[in-house]
Amino acid sequence: MSTPCAGSLSAPRTLRSPLWRAASSAPMRVSFAGGGSDLPGIARQDGGRVVGAAIDLRVRVIVEPFDRGWVRLELAARGEGRAEPRPTEGAGGAGGARVLLRRRADPPRDDLAFRLVEATLSAAGVGDGVALRVESETSPGAGLGGSASVAVAALFALRASLGEAVAPEALAREAVAIERERLCNACGAQDQVFAAFGGLLDLAFDAGGCSGVRPLAIGCPDLVPALSAGLLLVDTEVRRVSGEVLDRMDSGSACDAKGELVAAAGEVARGFEIGSLSLVLSGMRRGAAAKVRLSRAASALALSLERRLDGLGVEVLRVCGAGGGGHILVWAPAERHARILEALGPRLVRRPALGAPGVRLEGADAG
């Protein structure tokens, strides 16, 4: 699979309307090692590699026909137990949802909360008589590839509402182009691939984007359950825009860390192949150290949490995504979790299941 960085979005077309209702969902992801080597500026130098898994946190998108001449967008985070977000200016909605209602002829709003959805509508050529609702189990900036999951799920639902089929490769490619070209975000290409394909993947990258998608070879059926049983996703309660975090990274440090990021991904992949949990964890630790080297500032919250959990038997602790907030991945044997959770206090902690399926239609809409 090749995911070009530029020139992949077609010229604007006549605005279309959904023919019927379609609902889809796409998974978020965790990277075990190699995250950061998928960035264009790093991958173009001898290539990048990321090993990771789609997880059972999903973004759901519902597309429906709406009144002709109007566009209705709605964003709703659920399941976090957080205070409800305040409505966006000029928007409203019940239950903490943010709603934007505009005429077809109005320009897309530049509100940060809706920019990705507006860009996805534009890419799909849908912009008249459409209602689109996004439901997510985390708020934006969580470090789990949520924005890519929104783009992939929205594209899939929009295409389905028009009676069009689209392959995972094309979904991932178009979702990358939306973020890089339309939104000018500095981003890698792993999140979109995990959202589109799902599963446990070994990904290769070059200057053009994702150049190879391979399911991880797993040499022992007990390995994935054992790895999953020890994982904790710790919410830092800090949300950030990943592109802004990446923009602040020193390019020299990124290039210096690149070799270790790729080597760590290879070690994890080898651990899966031979069924060695200890080798997988060793590669994850190596990757975590490389992420700190990539940007100590972006890893500050993880380093602080590492000090807090010192002596409690944590074997892996690494930032998710670009760092600077979001979630931190922790691995420890399950029997140590009680003490770790006690030390974490009231923080929200998730136990992700690995290998979730990729984007799919949901409910009655799946036929």
C-alpha positions as CSV (number, residue, x, y, z in Angstrom):
1,M,0.0,0.0,0.0
2,S,1.2,3.5,-0.8
3,T,-0.1,6.5,0.9
4,P,1.0,9.6,-1.0
5,C,1.6,12.8,1.0
6,A,0.3,15.2,-1.7
7,G,-1.7,15.5,-4.8
8,S,-4.1,12.7,-3.9
9,L,-7.3,14.7,-3.4
10,S,-9.5,15.3,-6.4
11,A,-10.8,18.7,-7.5
12,P,-14.1,19.8,-5.9
13,R,-17.2,18.1,-7.4
14,T,-20.9,18.9,-7.5
15,L,-22.1,18.6,-4.0
16,R,-24.0,15.3,-3.4
17,S,-26.6,14.2,-0.8
18,P,-26.8,10.9,1.0
19,L,-29.3,8.4,-0.5
20,W,-29.9,6.6,2.8
21,R,-28.7,6.3,6.4
22,A,-25.3,4.6,7.0
23,A,-23.5,4.0,10.3
24,S,-19.9,2.9,10.6
25,S,-17.2,2.5,13.2
26,A,-13.4,2.4,13.2
27,P,-11.0,1.4,15.9
28,M,-8.3,3.5,17.7
29,R,-4.8,2.1,18.1
30,V,-1.8,1.6,20.3
31,S,1.7,1.4,18.9
32,F,4.1,-1.1,20.6
33,A,7.2,0.4,18.9
34,G,8.3,2.5,16.0
35,G,5.8,5.3,16.3
36,G,7.4,8.5,15.0
37,S,9.3,6.7,12.2
38,D,6.1,7.0,10.1
39,L,6.5,10.8,9.9
40,P,7.3,12.0,6.4
41,G,10.5,13.8,7.3
42,I,11.8,10.7,9.1
43,A,10.5,7.9,6.9
44,R,12.1,9.3,3.8
45,Q,15.5,8.5,5.3
46,D,15.8,4.7,4.8
47,G,12.2,4.1,5.7
48,G,10.2,3.6,8.9
49,R,8.5,0.8,10.7
50,V,5.6,0.6,13.2
51,V,4.3,-2.4,15.0
52,G,1.0,-2.1,16.9
53,A,-2.6,-3.0,17.3
54,A,-6.1,-1.7,16.7
55,I,-7.9,-1.6,20.1
56,D,-11.6,-1.9,21.1
57,L,-12.1,1.8,21.6
58,R,-14.1,2.9,18.5
59,V,-15.4,6.0,16.8
60,R,-18.9,5.7,15.4
61,V,-20.2,7.9,12.6
62,I,-23.8,8.1,11.4
63,V,-24.7,9.7,8.1
64,E,-28.3,10.5,7.2
65,P,-30.3,12.4,4.6
66,F,-31.3,15.9,5.9
67,D,-33.3,18.9,4.7
68,R,-32.1,20.0,1.3
69,G,-30.0,23.1,1.4
70,W,-28.7,22.4,4.9
71,V,-25.7,20.6,6.6
72,R,-26.0,19.4,10.2
73,L,-22.9,18.2,12.1
74,E,-22.8,16.8,15.6
75,L,-19.9,15.7,17.8
76,A,-20.5,13.7,21.0
77,A,-17.9,12.2,23.3
78,R,-19.2,9.5,25.6
79,G,-17.9,7.1,28.2
80,E,-15.2,9.3,29.8
81,G,-17.0,10.4,32.9
82,R,-15.7,13.9,32.4
83,A,-17.5,17.2,32.6
84,E,-19.6,17.9,29.5
85,P,-17.9,20.1,27.0
86,R,-19.3,23.6,26.4
87,P,-21.1,24.0,23.1
88,T,-19.1,25.7,20.3
89,E,-20.0,29.3,19.6
90,G,-23.0,29.4,17.3
91,A,-23.8,25.8,18.1
92,G,-25.9,23.9,20.6
93,G,-27.0,20.5,21.5
94,A,-28.3,18.4,24.4
95,G,-26.3,16.2,26.6
96,G,-23.0,18.0,26.0
97,A,-23.0,17.3,22.2
98,R,-21.7,20.1,20.0
99,V,-23.9,20.8,17.0
100,L,-23.3,22.9,13.9
101,L,-26.1,23.8,11.6
102,R,-25.4,25.8,8.4
103,R,-26.8,26.4,5.0
104,R,-25.3,24.5,2.0
105,A,-24.0,27.7,0.5
106,D,-22.3,28.9,3.7
107,P,-18.5,28.3,3.7
108,P,-17.4,25.4,6.0
109,R,-16.8,26.7,9.6
110,D,-13.2,27.0,10.6
111,D,-14.0,26.0,14.2
112,L,-11.3,23.6,15.4
113,A,-13.8,21.0,16.6
114,F,-15.5,20.7,13.2
115,R,-12.6,21.2,10.8
116,L,-11.8,17.5,10.3
117,V,-15.5,16.6,9.7
118,E,-15.9,19.5,7.3
119,A,-12.8,18.4,5.4
120,T,-14.0,14.9,5.2
121,L,-17.4,16.0,3.8
122,S,-15.5,18.1,1.2
123,A,-13.2,15.2,0.2
124,A,-16.3,12.9,-0.3
125,G,-18.1,15.6,-2.3
126,V,-21.1,15.5,0.1
127,G,-22.4,18.9,1.2
128,D,-26.1,19.2,0.7
129,G,-29.0,17.7,2.7
130,V,-26.7,15.8,5.0
131,A,-26.6,15.1,8.8
132,L,-23.4,13.6,10.2
133,R,-22.9,12.6,13.8
134,V,-19.6,11.5,15.4
135,E,-19.7,9.5,18.6
136,S,-16.4,8.8,20.3
137,E,-15.4,7.1,23.6
138,T,-12.6,9.6,24.1
139,S,-12.3,13.3,23.5
140,P,-10.0,14.7,20.8
141,G,-6.3,14.8,21.6
142,A,-6.2,11.4,23.5
143,G,-3.1,10.1,21.7
144,L,-4.9,7.0,20.3
145,G,-5.3,8.0,16.7
146,G,-8.9,9.2,17.2
147,S,-8.9,11.9,14.5
148,A,-7.8,9.3,12.0
149,S,-10.5,7.0,13.2
150,V,-13.1,9.8,12.7
151,A,-11.8,10.5,9.1
152,V,-11.8,6.8,8.2
153,A,-15.2,6.0,9.7
154,A,-16.8,9.2,8.2
155,L,-15.4,8.5,4.7
156,F,-16.7,4.9,4.9
157,A,-20.2,6.0,6.1
158,L,-20.4,8.7,3.5
159,R,-19.5,6.4,0.7
160,A,-21.9,3.8,2.0
161,S,-24.7,6.4,2.1
162,L,-24.1,7.0,-1.6
163,G,-24.0,3.3,-2.5
164,E,-20.2,3.3,-3.0
165,A,-17.8,0.7,-1.9
166,V,-14.2,1.6,-0.9
167,A,-11.2,-0.6,-0.1
168,P,-9.2,-0.2,3.2
169,E,-6.1,1.0,1.2
170,A,-8.1,3.8,-0.4
171,L,-9.7,4.8,2.9
172,A,-6.3,5.1,4.6
173,R,-4.8,7.0,1.7
174,E,-7.6,9.5,1.5
175,A,-7.7,10.0,5.3
176,V,-4.0,10.8,5.4
177,A,-4.5,13.3,2.5
178,I,-7.3,15.0,4.4
179,E,-5.1,15.7,7.4
180,R,-1.9,16.6,5.6
181,E,-3.3,18.5,2.6
182,R,-6.6,20.0,3.6
183,L,-5.8,20.6,7.3
184,C,-2.0,21.0,6.9
185,N,-1.4,18.8,10.0
186,A,2.1,17.3,10.6
187,C,1.1,13.7,11.0
188,G,2.3,10.2,10.3
189,A,0.3,7.6,8.4
190,Q,0.0,4.7,10.9
191,D,-3.3,5.8,12.6
192,Q,-5.3,5.8,9.4
193,V,-4.0,2.3,8.4
194,F,-4.9,0.8,11.8
195,A,-8.4,2.4,11.6
196,A,-9.0,1.0,8.1
197,F,-7.5,-2.5,8.4
198,G,-7.7,-3.3,12.2
199,G,-5.9,-6.2,13.7
200,L,-2.3,-6.5,14.8
201,L,0.0,-5.0,12.1
202,D,3.6,-4.6,11.0
203,L,3.7,-1.4,8.9
204,A,6.5,-0.1,6.6
205,F,6.8,3.5,5.6
206,D,8.8,5.5,3.0
207,A,8.7,9.1,1.7
208,G,5.3,8.4,0.0
209,G,3.6,7.1,3.2
210,C,2.7,3.6,4.1
211,S,4.5,1.2,1.7
212,G,3.6,-2.1,3.3
213,V,0.8,-3.6,5.5
214,R,1.5,-7.0,7.0
215,P,-0.5,-8.8,9.7
216,L,1.9,-9.7,12.5
217,A,3.1,-13.2,12.5
218,I,2.2,-14.7,15.9
219,G,4.2,-17.8,16.9
220,C,2.2,-18.7,20.1
221,P,-1.6,-18.4,20.5
222,D,-1.1,-17.5,24.2
223,L,1.1,-14.5,23.5
224,V,-1.6,-11.9,22.6
225,P,-3.8,-12.7,25.6
226,A,-0.8,-12.5,27.9
227,L,0.2,-9.2,26.5
228,S,-3.3,-7.8,26.6
229,A,-3.8,-8.9,30.2
230,G,-0.9,-6.7,31.4
231,L,-1.8,-3.5,29.5
232,L,-3.2,-0.4,31.1
233,L,-4.0,2.8,29.3
234,V,-3.7,5.7,31.7
235,D,-5.4,9.0,30.8
236,T,-3.3,12.0,31.6
237,E,-6.4,14.2,31.4
238,V,-4.3,16.5,29.1
239,R,-5.6,16.9,25.6
240,R,-3.4,18.3,22.8
241,V,-3.2,18.7,19.0
242,S,-0.6,16.1,17.9
243,G,0.5,18.2,14.9
244,E,1.5,21.1,17.3
245,V,3.5,18.7,19.4
246,L,5.3,17.3,16.3
247,D,6.0,20.8,15.0
248,R,8.0,21.6,18.2
249,M,10.2,18.5,17.9
250,D,13.8,19.0,17.0
251,S,14.5,17.5,13.6
252,G,18.1,16.6,14.6
253,S,16.8,14.6,17.6
254,A,14.2,12.9,15.5
255,C,16.7,11.7,12.9
256,D,19.0,10.5,15.7
257,A,16.2,8.5,17.3
258,K,14.9,7.1,14.1
259,G,17.3,4.1,13.9
260,E,16.3,3.0,17.5
261,L,12.6,3.4,16.7
262,V,12.8,1.1,13.7
263,A,15.1,-1.4,15.5
264,A,12.6,-1.5,18.4
265,A,9.8,-2.2,16.0
266,G,11.8,-5.1,14.5
267,E,12.5,-6.5,18.0
268,V,8.8,-6.5,18.9
269,A,7.9,-8.1,15.6
270,R,10.5,-10.8,16.2
271,G,9.1,-11.4,19.6
272,F,5.6,-12.0,18.2
273,E,7.0,-14.3,15.5
274,I,8.8,-16.6,17.9
275,G,6.1,-16.3,20.7
276,S,8.4,-14.5,23.2
277,L,6.6,-12.1,25.5
278,S,9.9,-11.1,27.1
279,L,11.3,-10.1,23.7
280,V,8.1,-8.1,22.9
281,L,8.4,-6.2,26.2
282,S,12.1,-5.7,25.6
283,G,11.3,-4.1,22.2
284,M,8.6,-2.0,23.8
285,R,11.0,-0.7,26.4
286,R,13.6,0.1,23.7
287,G,10.9,2.0,21.7
288,A,9.9,3.9,24.8
289,A,13.4,5.0,25.4
290,A,13.7,6.1,21.8
291,K,10.5,8.1,22.1
292,V,12.0,10.0,25.1
293,R,15.1,10.6,23.0
294,L,12.8,11.9,20.2
295,S,11.4,14.6,22.5
296,R,11.9,14.7,26.2
297,A,9.4,17.6,26.5
298,A,6.7,15.5,24.8
299,S,7.5,12.7,27.2
300,A,7.4,14.8,30.4
301,L,4.1,13.4,31.7
302,A,5.3,9.9,31.1
303,L,8.5,10.5,32.9
304,S,6.6,12.0,35.8
305,L,4.3,9.0,35.9
306,E,7.3,6.6,35.8
307,R,8.7,8.2,38.9
308,R,5.3,8.0,40.6
309,L,5.1,4.2,39.9
310,D,8.7,3.4,40.7
311,G,9.0,0.2,42.7
312,L,5.6,-1.1,41.7
313,G,6.8,-3.6,39.1
314,V,5.9,-1.7,35.9
315,E,7.9,-3.2,33.0
316,V,6.9,-0.9,30.2
317,L,5.8,2.7,30.3
318,R,5.5,4.8,27.1
319,V,3.6,7.7,25.6
320,C,0.9,7.1,23.1
321,G,1.0,9.1,19.9
322,A,3.0,12.3,19.8
323,G,3.1,12.7,23.6
324,G,2.5,16.0,25.4
325,G,-0.6,14.5,26.9
326,G,-3.2,12.0,25.9
327,H,-2.7,8.5,27.2
328,I,0.3,6.6,28.5
329,L,0.6,2.9,28.0
330,V,1.7,0.8,31.0
331,W,2.5,-2.9,31.0
332,A,2.9,-5.0,34.2
333,P,1.8,-8.5,35.2
334,A,-1.9,-8.5,36.1
335,E,-1.1,-9.4,39.8
336,R,0.6,-6.0,40.2
337,H,-2.3,-4.0,38.8
338,A,-4.0,-3.4,42.1
339,R,-1.1,-1.5,43.6
340,I,-0.5,0.4,40.4
341,L,-4.2,1.5,40.2
342,E,-4.0,2.5,43.8
343,A,-1.0,4.7,43.1
344,L,-2.7,6.2,40.1
345,G,-5.6,7.5,42.2
346,P,-8.7,8.8,40.4
347,R,-7.2,8.8,36.9
348,L,-9.2,7.1,34.3
349,V,-7.5,3.8,33.3
350,R,-8.6,1.5,30.5
351,R,-7.8,-2.1,29.8
352,P,-7.6,-2.3,26.0
353,A,-8.4,-5.5,24.0
354,L,-5.9,-5.9,21.1
355,G,-6.6,-6.8,17.5
356,A,-10.0,-5.0,17.0
357,P,-11.5,-5.3,13.5
358,G,-11.1,-2.4,11.1
359,V,-13.7,0.0,9.8
360,R,-17.1,-1.6,9.3
361,L,-20.8,-0.9,8.9
362,E,-22.8,-1.2,12.0
363,G,-26.3,-2.4,13.0
364,A,-29.1,-2.6,10.5
365,D,-27.0,-0.6,8.1
366,A,-24.6,-3.5,7.7
367,G,-27.3,-5.4,5.8
